[in-house]
Amino acid sequence: MIDWEIFLKGLSLIASWKILAFMSVGMFLGLIFGVIPGLTGSLCIAVLLPVTFLMDALTALAFLTAVYTGGLTGGGITAILINTPGTPGAVATTFDGYPMTKQGMQNEALGLQVTSSVIGGLAGYVFLLFLINPLVKIALGFGPSEMIFLTVLMLVIIGTLGGRSLSRTLMVGLFGLLLGTIGTSQATGLVRGTMGFEELEDGIPSVALIIGMFAIPEMLNLITRSFIVEADVESRHNFRKFLSGMRTTFHYGRTLIRSALTGISIGVLPGIGSTLGCLLSYAQAKRRARPDQHFGEGEPEGIVAAETANNASEGGAMGILLALGIPGSGSTAILIAAFMLHGMMPGPRLLKENGPLIYGLIAANIVQMFLLIFIAVFVAFYMGRVIFVPTRIIAPTLLSVMAIGAFSLRNLFFDVYLLFFFGVIAWFLRRSEFPIISFMIGVILGNRLDMEMYRYAILFGSDYSVFVRRPISAILLAIILFTLGMNIQRSWKKRHRKREAPEQG
């Protein structure tokens, strides 16, 4: 699958201190943007894109992909320390990372996060090197019926595992799907659900949505405390505990492998992105939990599952970009502009026409993972001091930064209002015990599901037999029915046990 002669030529291209220096700088900038809520790696790539005009193509692309890598990893640092995902792909990291911080185990959690990120990133780019052709063929086999069932499957698996009630999780997931269709329909050009607000014609901005749902309620909770961690926690960083967290990561070998495969598989699907990859990986780990494991209360395996899949999706997204010219995520969409800026167009002919450069870029991305260990440790340690800052300082400061981040993406103050609006919705959902995960999946996939329904109607009309005649969609349907059946059976057993308990008493 690899032309080793061309690969060795590409490898010789990156044997330069200049490329290593730019990758280090890009990694650092990506991490900084990743840890600041509202300032994503995608935004950092967009800001730095004009700077690369005077660089040669390989240096520019290695620099920007290093920013991409740093942005994905940096989002998990604030997710652990202050329950605020710096990037959308770090959403699932908050579930167990922040509870570990509240228990005074922030050093161990950061060690888990950095190591899992490196392993996931390495797995993603090794995939890109060896297995890009088979997985791209699988992705090309996904038509409208497959994408519809894939969306439903994600809602069923993640939603049902995230809440106490099947009906509540499905209800809030459908509500999210409804909100996800707000804006201009790609199929008909009609504007829907904007309620007269022109700012919503392009849909709900994901940054304002995600930060509002996860960060605003936590900031409101911070105001009631003097410090993020009120327990007696060491004020100094403990490198031994950090190393202990790094070693603990390797205790979850099966989770590392499973999460890496999940992240790669989701990343290679156009438009799905790292957010859904990490959520699905977390849900799989939670589903296989032992009785003594308590996900959502500071379980280390939860961090490993989320961060491994998050970074592994990077290789999958780059694979679909290089092979088909289709962006697998927001960051890779901006990277297309970087290729075009240097006279290249991602697609099937890219590898044939620029083989040494592309293999050099893949090799550079593998080297980035080793740089990530040292740079991420440095950033994580200094960002870790934030938990000892009084909340009367950090809460208003972070709220201001979030508001600025939401405003900066479109230069619209309307997005700041949306930020706090979704914060109120998140507060209501938490108070009423509705799972936010299911709601988020619905919003993120709502517009895509709507488009796939139109595509299905155009291609197949009212022929519903397509759902079972196409092998992939039939398999997905079987998995959906099996998962629903298992959840219904589990709910029935719980009710049966509750009825038996009073009788035995």
Beta strands, then each sheet from edge to edge (+ up, - down):
strand 1: 183-184
strand 2: 191-192
sheet 1: 1+ 2-
end
